[in-house]
Amino acid sequence: MAAAGSVLFTSAALNAQEIIDLPGEDRWIEPRFEEVYRIGSPSGEGWEQFGNVRKVAFDGAGHLYVFDWQPLHIHVVDGSGGLRRTLGGQGDGPGEIRRASSFTVMPDGRVVVGDTGYLAYQIFDANGDYVRRVRMTPGDRPTTLWEFTPDPAGNALLSAVGSQMLLFQYSDDLPTHTTRPIERIDLAGDVAVKDTVAVGWLPLGVEWLTSGLREPTVFGPRMLMGVLQDGTIAFSDSSAYAIKVVPPGAGVQRILRRPLQPVRVTNRMKEAEKDRQRQEPVPPGQERLMREHIDGLVFSEAVSIVRELGVSWDGQIWVQRRGEGPLDDDGPIDVLTVDGRYLGSYRAGAMMPDAFGPDRLVAYIEEDELGVQTVVVKRVLGL
């Protein structure tokens, strides 16, 4: 049975904000997954000999899309693991990709590739045919590209400033961010149009340049976002456990909290992190710059709790917490509902899915000790 929490309403400028306090005690659930298929093998078919799988995603029919970054191919796989088609490929022709680090899939099967070589979003239809490009900015203006996901409500993407950076181009006149906005990127025209749909917190005293030249604080809060199939956004932006829920066309209307306290950053933690970075390989000639970088590290006052966030197609929010150490991202995974119920937690060591799909499908990108990648599709049971 799902655990209920207490509810508090606070006054906001235009609407009431619901705060739901979830239980503090973990209720462990045992992983129950049914393997559907797995793909990827050095001895498999040519398309299965993956070079570097960067991302996977599902469409509304349950087809899996596998982005192999090395050849810039996107393989579309059916419900039994068979290849339906391959799109993309490196090149300058129509439907080819110059350079890209990410892509996404609309529920209807349309594909959007963030092509940083063209500085444009390349759009393919549900049959894999190239349709058109949408420029990221007018003319040749510099831009910054963050990880993006579909807006299920229309011909648009959603992206959070301060999430995973895919591209930055330096310019003296780039704006300085004092928040971490979530932006809707409209792809209807020839040039993408951005609108802010929610605002994430940026720690005081930490300036985040759009160019990416200023790093986030060590151990500080990540900007994590997921989008549910009705367009509702769930995001985390603080060191505390506070998942913010934003329905379409509204601001933050609900905050899901657990009474888990961030650990304060100690001098021992700071020195241990500096020592760890000093042990990292450094390109020849970069030793002085690396020393200056390490000496100038800015540390958060607390170790953030939330390390990853995912959303399922049936309205669940998966929240991965930190593990034992300040750099341990593999802590327990809490499963919540968007309306504020706590369903339980998978124990530390459970893997956050790399993609969620319809009918409780999930996909994982696995890699063995030899670096061989396999993509495994499973179905979640028992939640």
Protein Blocks (a to p, Z undefined) as FASTA:
>chain_A
ZZdddddddddfkbccddddddfbdcddddddddfbdcddfklcfklmcfbdfbdcddfk
opacdddfklopacdddfkopafbdeejidjbehiafbdcbdcddfkopacdddfklopa
cdddfkopafbdcdfbgcjbdcddddddddfkbccddddehiacfbdcddfkbccdfbdc
dddddfkbmbdcdddfbdcdddehiacdfklpaccdehiacddddddfkopacddfbfbd
cdddddehiacfbdcddfddcddddfklmmmmmmmmmmpccdehilmmmmmmmmmpccdf
bdcfblbdcddfkopacdddddfblmlckbccddddfkopafbdcdehiacdfbdcehhi
acdddddfkopacddddddehZZ
